[in-house]
Amino acid sequence: MKINKLALGTFAAVAATTLSLPALAAVKSDVQPGFYAKAELGESFSQVADLQVRGNKANWDTPDDDYSAKIGNSLLGSIGIGYRISPLLRTDLTYTLRNQFDYSKYFASENYTRVMDIKNQTLMANIYVDANGICGVDFGRFNPYVGVGVGMARNETSNAITYNHKPNGTDFPAIETFSKNSFAWQFTAGTAISLTDNLSLDVGYRLVDLGKISTGSKAPDADYISPLATSSAYTHEAFVGVRYSFV
């Protein structure tokens, strides 16, 4: 799996910064109740999405084929606002954009390649448990955590085209751009690294349910076609961010 160079460089910079920091005890942003803001950058690595024809398969030239495939990788960016309830618990509301997924699958039986672009947006309400709040445990400037979130996803498909590789074959016209809203969830694990009393680096991992993905149901040569759609699509994500506490 090829990791985006920007993400790799960012993680290298975080590692170098962390190793250069002196040891610190847990800081007030890990203990005192109060609001915080955060921003993150990272990479989202798709798992297999269960794309299938939803409706009349006769609209498709390869009705017996499985359309499930990975939808590619995407950079991600997140912003959020949160509140620390106690040393143990905090909660936040986070918006994340992933706009570079590229689905592509080749069908040997017909010598076609079907492609589409996918833009994902999620709005998640999260709750986290911080290790420095458990029974007086103190990891110093490191504060490991786990969290879960639920919310809404909006997936937009565009440039959904079937390319015909047959001699003198004609490509199929693009299906209409289409957006779908659905329920989504995520699991997060990471470590906050205190830089000052108020500012922390945040390095972590997420498993995300991106919600449901669907193509449109119209194309220039047809009033209606059965859409390709999923019941679920998942990604593994690595991210690095900053968190500022207003305490």
C-alpha positions as YAML, in Angstrom:
chain: A
units: angstrom
residues:
- id: 1
  name: MET
  ca: [0.00, 0.00, 0.00]
- id: 2
  name: LYS
  ca: [1.54, 3.28, -1.08]
- id: 3
  name: ILE
  ca: [1.28, 5.99, 1.59]
- id: 4
  name: ASN
  ca: [0.90, 9.58, 0.41]
- id: 5
  name: LYS
  ca: [4.24, 11.42, 0.65]
- id: 6
  name: LEU
  ca: [2.67, 14.34, 2.52]
- id: 7
  name: ALA
  ca: [1.26, 12.04, 5.21]
- id: 8
  name: LEU
  ca: [4.57, 10.19, 5.54]
- id: 9
  name: GLY
  ca: [6.50, 13.45, 5.85]
- id: 10
  name: THR
  ca: [4.08, 14.76, 8.46]
- id: 11
  name: PHE
  ca: [4.45, 11.67, 10.63]
- id: 12
  name: ALA
  ca: [8.26, 11.87, 10.37]
- id: 13
  name: ALA
  ca: [8.16, 15.49, 11.53]
- id: 14
  name: VAL
  ca: [5.92, 14.56, 14.47]
- id: 15
  name: ALA
  ca: [8.29, 11.77, 15.52]
- id: 16
  name: ALA
  ca: [11.30, 14.08, 15.38]
- id: 17
  name: THR
  ca: [9.51, 16.78, 17.39]
- id: 18
  name: THR
  ca: [8.36, 14.30, 20.02]
- id: 19
  name: LEU
  ca: [11.83, 12.85, 20.56]
- id: 20
  name: SER
  ca: [13.27, 16.32, 21.08]
- id: 21
  name: LEU
  ca: [10.84, 17.29, 23.86]
- id: 22
  name: PRO
  ca: [11.83, 17.18, 27.54]
- id: 23
  name: ALA
  ca: [9.83, 15.02, 29.94]
- id: 24
  name: LEU
  ca: [6.75, 16.77, 31.35]
- id: 25
  name: ALA
  ca: [4.14, 15.83, 33.90]
- id: 26
  name: ALA
  ca: [0.49, 15.75, 32.88]
- id: 27
  name: VAL
  ca: [-0.56, 19.33, 32.09]
- id: 28
  name: LYS
  ca: [-3.70, 21.25, 33.01]
- id: 29
  name: SER
  ca: [-5.30, 20.70, 29.59]
- id: 30
  name: ASP
  ca: [-5.35, 16.96, 30.48]
- id: 31
  name: VAL
  ca: [-7.01, 17.60, 33.83]
- id: 32
  name: GLN
  ca: [-9.13, 20.75, 34.02]
- id: 33
  name: PRO
  ca: [-12.62, 20.93, 32.46]
- id: 34
  name: GLY
  ca: [-12.89, 23.32, 29.53]
- id: 35
  name: PHE
  ca: [-13.30, 23.75, 25.81]
- id: 36
  name: TYR
  ca: [-10.74, 22.83, 23.15]
- id: 37
  name: ALA
  ca: [-10.37, 23.09, 19.37]
- id: 38
  name: LYS
  ca: [-8.55, 20.70, 17.08]
- id: 39
  name: ALA
  ca: [-7.41, 20.26, 13.47]
- id: 40
  name: GLU
  ca: [-6.07, 17.10, 11.78]
- id: 41
  name: LEU
  ca: [-4.49, 15.92, 8.54]
- id: 42
  name: GLY
  ca: [-4.03, 12.32, 7.48]
- id: 43
  name: GLU
  ca: [-4.60, 9.53, 4.99]
- id: 44
  name: SER
  ca: [-7.65, 7.31, 4.54]
- id: 45
  name: PHE
  ca: [-7.08, 3.77, 3.19]
- id: 46
  name: SER
  ca: [-10.23, 2.11, 1.85]
- id: 47
  name: GLN
  ca: [-11.28, -1.44, 2.42]
- id: 48
  name: VAL
  ca: [-13.52, -3.37, 0.01]
- id: 49
  name: ALA
  ca: [-16.85, -1.61, -0.51]
- id: 50
  name: ASP
  ca: [-19.77, -3.93, -1.30]
- id: 51
  name: LEU
  ca: [-20.96, -2.16, -4.46]
- id: 52
  name: GLN
  ca: [-23.81, -4.03, -6.11]
- id: 53
  name: VAL
  ca: [-26.51, -3.30, -8.66]
- id: 54
  name: ARG
  ca: [-29.57, -2.16, -6.70]
- id: 55
  name: GLY
  ca: [-32.53, -2.87, -8.93]
- id: 56
  name: ASN
  ca: [-32.90, -4.25, -12.44]
- id: 57
  name: LYS
  ca: [-29.58, -5.86, -13.41]
- id: 58
  name: ALA
  ca: [-30.61, -5.86, -17.05]
- id: 59
  name: ASN
  ca: [-29.49, -2.21, -17.12]
- id: 60
  name: TRP
  ca: [-25.92, -3.44, -16.88]
- id: 61
  name: ASP
  ca: [-23.91, -5.43, -19.43]
- id: 62
  name: THR
  ca: [-22.26, -7.60, -16.78]
- id: 63
  name: PRO
  ca: [-25.16, -8.34, -14.41]
- id: 64
  name: ASP
  ca: [-23.57, -11.42, -12.85]
- id: 65
  name: ASP
  ca: [-20.28, -9.73, -11.97]
- id: 66
  name: ASP
  ca: [-19.39, -8.55, -8.48]
- id: 67
  name: TYR
  ca: [-18.79, -4.80, -8.46]
- id: 68
  name: SER
  ca: [-17.27, -4.82, -4.96]
- id: 69
  name: ALA
  ca: [-13.78, -3.33, -4.82]
- id: 70
  name: LYS
  ca: [-11.61, -0.94, -2.86]
- id: 71
  name: ILE
  ca: [-12.46, 2.68, -3.57]
- id: 72
  name: GLY
  ca: [-8.86, 3.90, -3.35]
- id: 73
  name: ASN
  ca: [-7.19, 6.18, -0.83]
- id: 74
  name: SER
  ca: [-7.74, 9.82, 0.06]
- id: 75
  name: LEU
  ca: [-6.16, 12.60, 2.03]
- id: 76
  name: LEU
  ca: [-8.33, 13.76, 4.92]
- id: 77
  name: GLY
  ca: [-8.73, 16.99, 6.82]
- id: 78
  name: SER
  ca: [-10.68, 17.46, 10.07]
- id: 79
  name: ILE
  ca: [-11.68, 20.31, 12.34]
- id: 80
  name: GLY
  ca: [-13.51, 20.04, 15.63]
- id: 81
  name: ILE
  ca: [-14.62, 21.70, 18.84]
- id: 82
  name: GLY
  ca: [-14.77, 19.80, 22.12]
- id: 83
  name: TYR
  ca: [-15.15, 19.94, 25.88]
- id: 84
  name: ARG
  ca: [-13.16, 18.14, 28.59]
- id: 85
  name: ILE
  ca: [-15.63, 16.87, 31.18]
- id: 86
  name: SER
  ca: [-13.05, 15.41, 33.57]
- id: 87
  name: PRO
  ca: [-9.49, 14.01, 33.48]
- id: 88
  name: LEU
  ca: [-11.08, 10.75, 32.29]
- id: 89
  name: LEU
  ca: [-13.67, 11.94, 29.76]
- id: 90
  name: ARG
  ca: [-13.96, 14.48, 26.95]
- id: 91
  name: THR
  ca: [-16.26, 14.88, 23.99]
- id: 92
  name: ASP
  ca: [-16.17, 16.72, 20.67]
- id: 93
  name: LEU
  ca: [-17.96, 17.37, 17.40]
- id: 94
  name: THR
  ca: [-15.74, 16.78, 14.34]
- id: 95
  name: TYR
  ca: [-16.17, 17.50, 10.64]
- id: 96
  name: THR
  ca: [-13.96, 15.51, 8.24]
- id: 97
  name: LEU
  ca: [-13.53, 15.82, 4.47]
- id: 98
  name: ARG
  ca: [-12.17, 13.02, 2.27]
- id: 99
  name: ASN
  ca: [-12.40, 14.03, -1.39]
- id: 100
  name: GLN
  ca: [-9.97, 11.86, -3.38]
- id: 101
  name: PHE
  ca: [-11.42, 8.33, -3.48]
- id: 102
  name: ASP
  ca: [-11.26, 6.81, -6.99]
- id: 103
  name: TYR
  ca: [-13.19, 3.58, -7.60]
- id: 104
  name: SER
  ca: [-11.96, 1.49, -10.54]
- id: 105
  name: LYS
  ca: [-12.71, -2.10, -11.52]
- id: 106
  name: TYR
  ca: [-11.93, -4.03, -14.68]
- id: 107
  name: PHE
  ca: [-14.39, -6.64, -16.00]
- id: 108
  name: ALA
  ca: [-12.57, -9.18, -18.16]
- id: 109
  name: SER
  ca: [-15.80, -10.82, -19.36]
- id: 110
  name: GLU
  ca: [-16.81, -7.63, -21.18]
- id: 111
  name: ASN
  ca: [-13.42, -5.88, -21.47]
- id: 112
  name: TYR
  ca: [-14.82, -2.86, -19.63]
- id: 113
  name: THR
  ca: [-13.45, -0.70, -16.81]
- id: 114
  name: ARG
  ca: [-15.95, 1.05, -14.57]
- id: 115
  name: VAL
  ca: [-14.73, 4.09, -12.63]
- id: 116
  name: MET
  ca: [-16.09, 6.87, -10.44]
- id: 117
  name: ASP
  ca: [-14.90, 9.59, -8.07]
- id: 118
  name: ILE
  ca: [-16.16, 9.63, -4.49]
- id: 119
  name: LYS
  ca: [-16.19, 12.57, -2.09]
- id: 120
  name: ASN
  ca: [-16.97, 11.79, 1.55]
- id: 121
  name: GLN
  ca: [-17.91, 14.18, 4.36]
- id: 122
  name: THR
  ca: [-18.70, 13.13, 7.93]
- id: 123
  name: LEU
  ca: [-19.96, 14.98, 11.00]
- id: 124
  name: MET
  ca: [-19.32, 12.93, 14.13]
- id: 125
  name: ALA
  ca: [-20.16, 13.34, 17.81]
- id: 126
  name: ASN
  ca: [-17.37, 11.59, 19.76]
- id: 127
  name: ILE
  ca: [-16.59, 10.62, 23.33]
- id: 128
  name: TYR
  ca: [-13.10, 9.68, 24.53]
- id: 129
  name: VAL
  ca: [-11.50, 8.03, 27.56]
- id: 130
  name: ASP
  ca: [-8.04, 9.45, 28.39]
- id: 131
  name: ALA
  ca: [-5.50, 7.21, 30.11]
- id: 132
  name: ASN
  ca: [-4.10, 9.97, 32.34]
- id: 133
  name: GLY
  ca: [-7.50, 10.16, 34.02]
- id: 134
  name: ILE
  ca: [-7.61, 6.49, 35.05]
- id: 135
  name: CYS
  ca: [-6.90, 5.89, 38.75]
- id: 136
  name: GLY
  ca: [-4.21, 8.53, 38.97]
- id: 137
  name: VAL
  ca: [-2.09, 7.02, 36.18]
- id: 138
  name: ASP
  ca: [0.38, 9.59, 34.78]
- id: 139
  name: PHE
  ca: [2.08, 8.99, 31.43]
- id: 140
  name: GLY
  ca: [3.77, 12.38, 31.60]
- id: 141
  name: ARG
  ca: [3.47, 14.38, 28.39]
- id: 142
  name: PHE
  ca: [1.85, 11.37, 26.67]
- id: 143
  name: ASN
  ca: [-1.89, 10.83, 27.14]
- id: 144
  name: PRO
  ca: [-3.17, 7.71, 25.30]
- id: 145
  name: TYR
  ca: [-6.89, 7.58, 24.58]
- id: 146
  name: VAL
  ca: [-9.67, 5.62, 22.88]
- id: 147
  name: GLY
  ca: [-12.93, 6.96, 21.55]
- id: 148
  name: VAL
  ca: [-16.10, 6.17, 19.64]
- id: 149
  name: GLY
  ca: [-18.26, 8.42, 17.50]
- id: 150
  name: VAL
  ca: [-21.57, 8.38, 15.67]
- id: 151
  name: GLY
  ca: [-22.98, 10.81, 13.15]
- id: 152
  name: MET
  ca: [-23.87, 11.44, 9.54]
- id: 153
  name: ALA
  ca: [-22.01, 10.87, 6.27]
- id: 154
  name: ARG
  ca: [-22.58, 12.52, 2.91]
- id: 155
  name: ASN
  ca: [-21.14, 10.67, -0.09]
- id: 156
  name: GLU
  ca: [-21.07, 12.23, -3.55]
- id: 157
  name: THR
  ca: [-20.31, 10.14, -6.66]
- id: 158
  name: SER
  ca: [-19.28, 11.80, -9.91]
- id: 159
  name: ASN
  ca: [-17.61, 10.91, -13.22]
- id: 160
  name: ALA
  ca: [-19.16, 7.42, -13.09]
- id: 161
  name: ILE
  ca: [-18.08, 6.15, -16.51]
- id: 162
  name: THR
  ca: [-17.71, 2.74, -18.16]
- id: 163
  name: TYR
  ca: [-14.73, 2.59, -20.51]
- id: 164
  name: ASN
  ca: [-15.02, 0.12, -23.39]
- id: 165
  name: HIS
  ca: [-11.66, -1.45, -24.29]
- id: 166
  name: LYS
  ca: [-12.97, -3.50, -27.22]
- id: 167
  name: PRO
  ca: [-11.62, -2.65, -30.71]
- id: 168
  name: ASN
  ca: [-13.59, 0.36, -31.95]
- id: 169
  name: GLY
  ca: [-15.61, 0.20, -28.72]
- id: 170
  name: THR
  ca: [-17.49, 3.26, -27.48]
- id: 171
  name: ASP
  ca: [-17.31, 4.42, -23.88]
- id: 172
  name: PHE
  ca: [-20.60, 4.69, -22.01]
- id: 173
  name: PRO
  ca: [-21.70, 8.23, -21.04]
- id: 174
  name: ALA
  ca: [-21.25, 9.31, -17.43]
- id: 175
  name: ILE
  ca: [-23.98, 8.64, -14.88]
- id: 176
  name: GLU
  ca: [-25.31, 11.77, -13.15]
- id: 177
  name: THR
  ca: [-23.53, 13.16, -10.09]
- id: 178
  name: PHE
  ca: [-25.39, 11.96, -7.00]
- id: 179
  name: SER
  ca: [-25.20, 12.57, -3.24]
- id: 180
  name: LYS
  ca: [-26.49, 10.34, -0.45]
- id: 181
  name: ASN
  ca: [-26.77, 10.99, 3.31]
- id: 182
  name: SER
  ca: [-26.64, 8.14, 5.82]
- id: 183
  name: PHE
  ca: [-25.62, 7.06, 9.32]
- id: 184
  name: ALA
  ca: [-21.89, 6.62, 10.01]
- id: 185
  name: TRP
  ca: [-19.65, 5.69, 12.94]
- id: 186
  name: GLN
  ca: [-15.98, 5.54, 13.88]
- id: 187
  name: PHE
  ca: [-13.54, 4.12, 16.43]
- id: 188
  name: THR
  ca: [-10.43, 6.11, 17.35]
- id: 189
  name: ALA
  ca: [-7.24, 5.30, 19.28]
- id: 190
  name: GLY
  ca: [-4.31, 7.64, 19.70]
- id: 191
  name: THR
  ca: [-1.97, 9.61, 21.90]
- id: 192
  name: ALA
  ca: [-1.92, 13.30, 22.72]
- id: 193
  name: ILE
  ca: [1.60, 14.68, 23.24]
- id: 194
  name: SER
  ca: [1.71, 17.82, 25.40]
- id: 195
  name: LEU
  ca: [3.83, 20.66, 24.04]
- id: 196
  name: THR
  ca: [2.63, 23.35, 26.47]
- id: 197
  name: ASP
  ca: [-0.09, 23.65, 29.10]
- id: 198
  name: ASN
  ca: [-2.59, 24.37, 26.33]
- id: 199
  name: LEU
  ca: [-1.19, 22.89, 23.10]
- id: 200
  name: SER
  ca: [-0.83, 19.20, 22.20]
- id: 201
  name: LEU
  ca: [0.11, 17.13, 19.18]
- id: 202
  name: ASP
  ca: [-2.35, 14.33, 18.48]
- id: 203
  name: VAL
  ca: [-1.33, 11.15, 16.61]
- id: 204
  name: GLY
  ca: [-3.81, 8.37, 16.04]
- id: 205
  name: TYR
  ca: [-5.70, 5.71, 14.10]
- id: 206
  name: ARG
  ca: [-9.36, 5.50, 13.11]
- id: 207
  name: LEU
  ca: [-11.64, 2.80, 11.73]
- id: 208
  name: VAL
  ca: [-14.46, 4.61, 9.94]
- id: 209
  name: ASP
  ca: [-17.77, 3.51, 8.48]
- id: 210
  name: LEU
  ca: [-18.13, 5.99, 5.60]
- id: 211
  name: GLY
  ca: [-21.88, 5.43, 5.31]
- id: 212
  name: LYS
  ca: [-23.71, 4.34, 2.17]
- id: 213
  name: ILE
  ca: [-22.42, 5.14, -1.33]
- id: 214
  name: SER
  ca: [-24.61, 5.21, -4.45]
- id: 215
  name: THR
  ca: [-24.34, 6.32, -8.03]
- id: 216
  name: GLY
  ca: [-27.12, 8.27, -9.69]
- id: 217
  name: SER
  ca: [-29.91, 6.61, -11.67]
- id: 218
  name: LYS
  ca: [-29.76, 8.63, -14.90]
- id: 219
  name: ALA
  ca: [-27.40, 8.90, -17.86]
- id: 220
  name: PRO
  ca: [-27.62, 10.86, -21.13]
- id: 221
  name: ASP
  ca: [-28.69, 7.74, -23.05]
- id: 222
  name: ALA
  ca: [-31.24, 6.47, -20.52]
- id: 223
  name: ASP
  ca: [-34.09, 7.95, -18.50]
- id: 224
  name: TYR
  ca: [-33.36, 5.50, -15.70]
- id: 225
  name: ILE
  ca: [-30.69, 2.94, -14.85]
- id: 226
  name: SER
  ca: [-30.36, 0.90, -11.69]
- id: 227
  name: PRO
  ca: [-27.73, 2.51, -9.45]
- id: 228
  name: LEU
  ca: [-24.62, 0.87, -8.07]
- id: 229
  name: ALA
  ca: [-24.80, 1.19, -4.29]
- id: 230
  name: THR
  ca: [-23.27, -0.11, -1.07]
- id: 231
  name: SER
  ca: [-24.70, -1.08, 2.28]
- id: 232
  name: SER
  ca: [-21.35, -0.16, 3.88]
- id: 233
  name: ALA
  ca: [-17.84, 1.09, 3.10]
- id: 234
  name: TYR
  ca: [-14.96, 1.22, 5.57]
- id: 235
  name: THR
  ca: [-11.55, 2.86, 5.82]
- id: 236
  name: HIS
  ca: [-8.48, 2.64, 8.03]
- id: 237
  name: GLU
  ca: [-7.04, 6.07, 8.77]
- id: 238
  name: ALA
  ca: [-3.81, 7.48, 10.16]
- id: 239
  name: PHE
  ca: [-3.79, 11.11, 11.25]
- id: 240
  name: VAL
  ca: [-1.77, 13.77, 13.04]
- id: 241
  name: GLY
  ca: [-3.21, 16.96, 14.46]
- id: 242
  name: VAL
  ca: [-3.01, 19.77, 16.96]
- id: 243
  name: ARG
  ca: [-5.33, 20.37, 19.89]
- id: 244
  name: TYR
  ca: [-5.61, 23.71, 21.74]
- id: 245
  name: SER
  ca: [-7.27, 23.85, 25.14]
- id: 246
  name: PHE
  ca: [-8.91, 27.08, 26.36]
- id: 247
  name: VAL
  ca: [-8.21, 26.43, 30.06]
...
